[in-house]
Amino acid sequence: MIRASRGPTLSCKGWPQEAALRMLMNNLDDEVAENPRDLIVYGGSGKAVRNWDAYYAIVRELQALDHDQTLLVQSGKPVGVLRTHEWAPRVLIANSHLVSRWATWEEFHRLEALGLIMFGQMTAGSWMYIGTQGIVQGTYETFAAAAAKHFGGDLAGRFVLTGGMGGMGGAQPLAATMNGAAILCVEVDPLRIERRIKTRYCDRMTASVDEALAWVMAARAKREPLSVGLVGNCAEVLPDLVRRGVVPDLVTDQTSAHDPLNGYIPAGLSLAAAAELRQSKPSEYVERALDSIAAHVLAMLAMQKSGAIVFDYGNNIRTMAFQRGVKDAYAFPGFVPAYIRPLFCEGTGPFRWIALSGDPSDIAVIDQAALELFPNNARLQRWITLARERVAFQGLPARICWLGYGERAAMGLRINELVRIGRLKAPVVIGRDHLDGGSVASPHRETEAMRDGSDAIADWPILNALLNTASGACWVALHHGGGVGIGYSLHAGQATVAEGTPEATRKIERVLTNDPALAILRHADAGYPEAITAAARHRLDIPMTKSS
């Protein structure tokens, strides 16, 4: 069992190294990871490190790392320590990259079997995953945007149907009830539902479709928020609901359909039988999983035709179904073009802080600082108030909060000052999800339906990683395939440590200004008026060309 150290005592030579070590360990904490014994953090097969030998080697190297050295990590394995300088990242990480022509799941699994590569997902392999609490506000914001667009501002009296309650999908029940909805979440693994019940992300659990529907419909009629976890397979439950004539108000999905081998259970198989087939006949397993995904999406399309609002929540389920012959798979949109892109145009996106003290009171102090710093940000004020009451901590106490250009730097500097004056008991890690406006290229997710058709151009996440490296981030990661699978995305992440020093002040100001600036620049370059206006408002320098 792995658990990150707490408190102000260092086991490394400095806080940047210590922060990376504690966050690596926190990713593999039983409270945080989905399957820590196999090093799997979330998303079906997203790992923190390649194997246990690599884990212990990384720990040793971080503990010995000097202030002017950088540890290189290649797909979860430490491969070198080189002399750099004090403003350089202490760790540089690259996960899952394959040359484009070879970027397929088949080639990845071949190399993985040889022990040469691992799947880092997004925050798993960059040591910034903080459990389901890390995605809950993004899910909350998406449901809130859907409510504003389709239902007059909230989801009270609305029925939401979804699937998947793993490390990402497990945020859905709480995010929906925070918006007033009655939500039914279908999950094939009862242990995942039990985990969400235990952490207060989900209200009730049943294996009966009739009982689940009765609970949800009663709550819907009373306009009361309620979340129900239904033990079942989406490929069986959703077609059954279609046959019954059930039409939810809102339908989406967060199963790990992006990885049909490790992330999706074929219909008709128990968990044990699926595990055996996956091991003994992986090709047959994938074929059966794809058939089930097709049935799942066909049911979603039938609900859409009956009047439900349906959207893809970034797991590439439409693509898997399309490849299986579902010609209308893209008839419903992805969540980014449908709801989130206006926020990206403003440089707004997921921002998180983690208390290395391990003391929840440090998060309470930072929460209060955020409320005082942004009194006119109504979205933040409501979120912090709700999160304090309803979001349980997992592993090291942490908070997620969507902030924009200027706000992130201001928040980071305030946290650093709180460390400096002793209001916080230890330094704080500041970072974000890879799901951000300027750090990802994912044509079926974050960059779907770009205004200028630049969906598949992947220069931007590479520029993001280079920019954060140049700006003084404590560690930087560049990954392939997170969220949607091998061959479908590139994305970058960064982490910075507020340790209360003047040097940390300079690094935080640079990183947390430049990182969200790239979101505005990326969308201004694509021709979004909101981003062009934001760039002018923030006086971002955009070189003009004849084609601009």
KENU-346672 format. One line per 4 residues: number of its first residue (from 1); their letters; for each residue x, y, z of C-alpha. Coordinates in steps of 0.5 Angstrom, whole numbers. Layout:
REM residues N
NUM) A) X Y Z | ...
END
This chain:
REM residues 548
1) MIRA) 0 0 0 | 3 7 -2 | 1 13 1 | 5 20 0
5) SRGP) 8 23 6 | 5 29 10 | 7 35 13 | 13 40 12
9) TLSC) 19 35 13 | 23 33 7 | 25 27 4 | 28 30 -2
13) KGWP) 33 36 -3 | 28 41 -5 | 20 42 -5 | 20 41 -13
17) QEAA) 23 34 -12 | 19 33 -6 | 12 35 -9 | 13 30 -15
21) LRML) 15 25 -11 | 9 26 -6 | 4 27 -12 | 7 20 -16
25) MNNL) 5 16 -9 | -1 20 -8 | -3 17 -15 | -2 10 -13
29) DDEV) -6 11 -6 | -12 6 -5 | -16 12 -4 | -14 15 -11
33) AENP) -13 10 -16 | -17 5 -19 | -13 -1 -19 | -6 1 -15
37) RDLI) -3 -6 -15 | -3 -6 -22 | 0 1 -22 | -7 3 -26
41) VYGG) -10 10 -24 | -16 11 -28 | -19 10 -35 | -18 3 -36
45) SGKA) -11 2 -37 | -8 9 -35 | -2 8 -31 | 3 12 -26
49) VRNW) 9 8 -28 | 11 3 -33 | 12 -3 -27 | 14 -3 -20
53) DAYY) 22 -3 -22 | 21 3 -25 | 17 6 -19 | 22 5 -14
57) AIVR) 28 7 -19 | 24 14 -20 | 23 14 -12 | 30 14 -11
61) ELQA) 32 19 -17 | 27 24 -14 | 30 23 -7 | 37 24 -10
65) LDHD) 36 30 -15 | 39 36 -14 | 36 43 -16 | 40 44 -22
69) QTLL) 38 37 -25 | 33 34 -29 | 30 27 -29 | 28 24 -36
73) VQSG) 22 19 -36 | 20 15 -42 | 13 12 -42 | 14 11 -34
77) KPVG) 21 9 -34 | 27 13 -31 | 32 14 -37 | 37 19 -35
81) VLRT) 39 25 -30 | 42 31 -33 | 45 37 -31 | 40 43 -33
85) HEWA) 39 49 -29 | 35 51 -23 | 29 54 -27 | 29 48 -31
89) PRVL) 23 43 -29 | 26 37 -24 | 22 32 -28 | 21 31 -36
93) IANS) 16 26 -38 | 14 23 -45 | 8 18 -45 | 5 13 -50
97) HLVS) 8 17 -56 | 9 13 -63 | 11 15 -70 | 4 17 -73
101) RWAT) 4 11 -78 | 5 6 -72 | 0 10 -67 | -5 4 -67
105) WEEF) -8 0 -61 | -5 -6 -64 | 2 -4 -64 | 2 0 -57
109) HRLE) 0 -7 -54 | 5 -11 -58 | 10 -6 -55 | 7 -6 -48
113) ALGL) 8 -14 -48 | 15 -13 -49 | 15 -8 -43 | 17 -2 -48
117) IMFG) 12 3 -47 | 6 4 -42 | -1 8 -43 | -1 15 -39
121) QMTA) -8 17 -40 | -8 24 -38 | -6 26 -31 | -4 19 -29
125) GSWM) 2 19 -32 | 4 26 -31 | 3 25 -23 | -3 30 -23
129) YIGT) -9 25 -22 | -13 27 -15 | -18 22 -16 | -26 23 -18
133) QGIV) -25 30 -14 | -21 32 -20 | -26 32 -25 | -32 33 -21
137) QGTY) -32 41 -23 | -31 40 -30 | -37 35 -30 | -41 40 -26
141) ETFA) -39 46 -31 | -41 41 -37 | -48 40 -34 | -49 47 -32
145) AAAA) -48 49 -39 | -52 44 -42 | -58 46 -37 | -57 53 -39
149) KHFG) -57 52 -47 | -63 47 -46 | -67 47 -40 | -67 54 -38
153) GDLA) -61 54 -33 | -62 48 -28 | -63 41 -29 | -69 41 -23
157) GRFV) -74 36 -26 | -69 33 -31 | -67 26 -32 | -60 25 -34
161) LTGG) -58 18 -36 | -50 16 -37 | -46 10 -36 | -39 9 -33
165) MGGM) -37 10 -26 | -30 9 -26 | -24 15 -24 | -27 20 -29
169) GGAQ) -35 18 -30 | -35 17 -22 | -36 25 -22 | -42 25 -26
173) PLAA) -47 23 -20 | -45 28 -16 | -44 34 -21 | -51 32 -24
177) TMNG) -54 33 -17 | -51 39 -16 | -54 42 -22 | -61 39 -19
181) AAIL) -62 33 -23 | -64 26 -22 | -59 22 -25 | -58 14 -27
185) CVEV) -51 12 -28 | -50 5 -31 | -44 1 -29 | -42 -6 -30
189) DPLR) -37 -6 -24 | -41 -6 -17 | -35 -4 -13 | -34 2 -17
193) IERR) -41 4 -15 | -40 2 -8 | -34 7 -8 | -38 13 -10
197) IKTR) -43 11 -5 | -38 11 1 | -35 18 -2 | -42 21 -2
201) YCDR) -41 22 -10 | -47 17 -11 | -54 17 -7 | -57 10 -8
205) MTAS) -55 3 -11 | -59 -3 -14 | -58 -8 -19 | -66 -8 -21
209) VDEA) -68 -3 -27 | -75 -3 -25 | -73 0 -18 | -68 5 -21
213) LAWV) -73 8 -26 | -78 8 -20 | -73 12 -16 | -71 17 -21
217) MAAR) -78 18 -24 | -80 20 -17 | -75 25 -16 | -76 28 -23
221) AKRE) -83 29 -21 | -81 32 -15 | -76 36 -18 | -71 33 -13
225) PLSV) -64 32 -14 | -62 24 -14 | -57 20 -16 | -57 12 -17
229) GLVG) -52 7 -19 | -55 1 -23 | -51 -5 -24 | -51 -7 -31
233) NCAE) -48 -7 -38 | -50 -1 -42 | -50 -5 -48 | -56 -9 -45
237) VLPD) -59 -3 -41 | -60 2 -46 | -63 -2 -51 | -68 -5 -46
241) LVRR) -70 3 -44 | -71 4 -51 | -75 -2 -52 | -79 1 -46
245) GVVP) -80 7 -49 | -76 11 -43 | -74 18 -46 | -69 22 -41
249) DLVT) -68 29 -42 | -60 29 -43 | -56 23 -45 | -48 22 -45
253) DQTS) -43 17 -43 | -36 16 -39 | -35 9 -40 | -28 7 -42
257) AHDP) -30 6 -49 | -24 9 -52 | -20 3 -50 | -24 -3 -52
261) LNGY) -19 -9 -50 | -18 -6 -43 | -24 -1 -42 | -31 -4 -44
265) IPAG) -34 -10 -42 | -38 -14 -47 | -45 -15 -46 | -47 -22 -44
269) LSLA) -40 -23 -40 | -39 -23 -32 | -33 -19 -30 | -29 -25 -29
273) AAAE) -31 -28 -35 | -29 -22 -39 | -22 -22 -35 | -21 -29 -37
277) LRQS) -23 -28 -45 | -19 -21 -45 | -13 -26 -43 | -14 -32 -47
281) KPSE) -17 -29 -53 | -16 -21 -54 | -18 -21 -61 | -24 -24 -60
285) YVER) -25 -20 -54 | -24 -13 -58 | -29 -16 -63 | -34 -17 -58
289) ALDS) -33 -10 -54 | -34 -7 -61 | -40 -10 -62 | -43 -8 -55
293) IAAH) -41 -1 -56 | -44 -1 -63 | -51 -3 -59 | -50 2 -54
297) VLAM) -49 8 -59 | -55 6 -63 | -59 6 -57 | -56 13 -55
301) LAMQ) -58 15 -62 | -65 12 -61 | -66 16 -55 | -64 22 -59
305) KSGA) -69 21 -64 | -74 21 -59 | -73 28 -56 | -67 27 -51
309) IVFD) -61 31 -52 | -55 27 -53 | -47 29 -53 | -41 25 -53
313) YGNN) -37 26 -46 | -30 25 -49 | -29 18 -49 | -29 17 -57
317) IRTM) -35 12 -56 | -38 15 -63 | -31 13 -67 | -31 6 -64
321) AFQR) -38 5 -66 | -37 8 -73 | -32 4 -74 | -37 -2 -73
325) GVKD) -41 0 -78 | -46 5 -74 | -46 11 -80 | -50 16 -76
329) AYAF) -45 15 -70 | -43 23 -70 | -50 25 -70 | -49 28 -63
333) PGFV) -44 33 -62 | -38 32 -57 | -38 36 -50 | -33 41 -52
337) PAYI) -36 44 -58 | -43 43 -55 | -42 47 -49 | -34 48 -47
341) RPLF) -31 52 -52 | -33 59 -50 | -29 58 -44 | -23 55 -48
345) CEGT) -23 62 -52 | -23 66 -45 | -17 62 -43 | -21 59 -38
349) GPFR) -20 51 -36 | -19 46 -30 | -14 49 -25 | -12 45 -19
353) WIAL) -8 45 -12 | -6 40 -7 | -4 41 0 | 3 37 1
357) SGDP) 1 38 9 | -4 33 8 | -9 37 12 | -16 39 10
361) SDIA) -15 46 14 | -10 48 9 | -15 47 3 | -20 51 7
365) VIDQ) -16 57 8 | -14 57 0 | -22 56 -1 | -23 62 3
369) AALE) -18 66 -1 | -21 64 -7 | -28 67 -5 | -24 73 -3
373) LFPN) -20 74 -9 | -26 73 -14 | -32 76 -11 | -35 78 -18
377) NARL) -34 71 -21 | -41 68 -19 | -39 61 -22 | -33 60 -18
381) QRWI) -37 63 -11 | -43 58 -12 | -38 52 -14 | -33 53 -8
385) TLAR) -39 54 -3 | -42 47 -6 | -35 44 -6 | -34 45 1
389) ERVA) -40 42 3 | -41 36 -2 | -34 34 -5 | -30 29 -1
393) FQGL) -22 29 -1 | -19 23 -3 | -11 22 -2 | -8 29 -1
397) PARI) -13 34 0 | -14 38 -6 | -19 43 -10 | -21 43 -17
401) CWLG) -23 50 -20 | -24 53 -27 | -20 59 -27 | -18 64 -33
405) YGER) -13 68 -36 | -10 73 -30 | -14 69 -25 | -10 63 -25
409) AAMG) -3 67 -24 | -7 71 -19 | -9 65 -15 | -2 62 -15
413) LRIN) 1 68 -13 | -4 68 -7 | -3 61 -5 | 5 62 -5
417) ELVR) 4 68 -1 | 0 64 4 | 5 59 5 | 11 65 6
421) IGRL) 7 68 12 | 6 61 15 | -2 61 14 | -1 54 10
425) KAPV) 3 48 14 | 7 46 8 | 8 48 0 | 2 47 -5
429) VIGR) 2 44 -12 | -1 48 -17 | -3 44 -24 | -9 42 -28
433) DHLD) -12 37 -32 | -9 36 -39 | -16 38 -42 | -15 45 -43
437) GGSV) -16 50 -48 | -9 51 -51 | -5 44 -49 | -9 39 -53
441) ASPH) -10 36 -60 | -16 31 -60 | -21 32 -66 | -26 28 -63
445) RETE) -26 31 -56 | -22 38 -55 | -21 40 -62 | -27 37 -65
449) AMRD) -30 42 -70 | -25 48 -70 | -28 54 -73 | -22 53 -78
453) GSDA) -22 46 -79 | -15 45 -75 | -18 40 -71 | -12 35 -72
457) IADW) -6 40 -72 | -2 37 -66 | 3 43 -66 | -1 46 -60
461) PILN) 0 41 -54 | 8 41 -56 | 8 48 -56 | 5 48 -49
465) ALLN) 10 43 -46 | 16 47 -49 | 13 54 -46 | 12 51 -39
469) TASG) 19 48 -39 | 21 55 -41 | 17 59 -36 | 19 55 -30
473) ACWV) 14 49 -29 | 17 44 -24 | 15 38 -28 | 12 38 -35
477) ALHH) 9 32 -39 | 7 31 -46 | 3 25 -47 | -1 21 -53
481) GGGV) -8 18 -53 | -11 20 -47 | -18 20 -46 | -20 18 -53
485) GIGY) -14 12 -54 | -8 11 -58 | -8 15 -65 | -13 20 -63
489) SLHA) -10 25 -59 | -4 29 -56 | -4 33 -50 | 1 36 -45
493) GQAT) 1 38 -37 | 5 42 -32 | 6 43 -25 | 9 48 -21
497) VAEG) 10 49 -13 | 8 54 -9 | 14 54 -3 | 13 61 -1
501) TPEA) 20 63 -4 | 21 69 -8 | 24 64 -14 | 17 61 -13
505) TRKI) 14 67 -14 | 17 69 -21 | 16 62 -23 | 8 62 -21
509) ERVL) 7 68 -25 | 11 66 -31 | 8 59 -32 | 0 61 -30
513) TNDP) 0 67 -34 | 3 63 -40 | 0 57 -40 | -7 59 -41
517) ALAI) -5 65 -46 | -4 59 -50 | -11 57 -50 | -13 64 -52
521) LRHA) -8 64 -58 | -10 58 -60 | -17 60 -61 | -16 67 -64
525) DAGY) -11 63 -69 | -17 59 -71 | -21 65 -72 | -26 65 -66
529) PEAI) -28 72 -64 | -29 71 -57 | -21 69 -57 | -19 75 -61
533) TAAA) -23 80 -57 | -20 76 -50 | -13 77 -53 | -14 84 -55
537) RHRL) -17 85 -48 | -11 82 -44 | -6 85 -49 | -3 79 -52
541) DIPM) 2 80 -58 | -1 76 -64 | 4 77 -70 | 0 79 -76
545) TKSS) 1 75 -83 | -2 77 -89 | -7 71 -88 | -9 73 -81
END
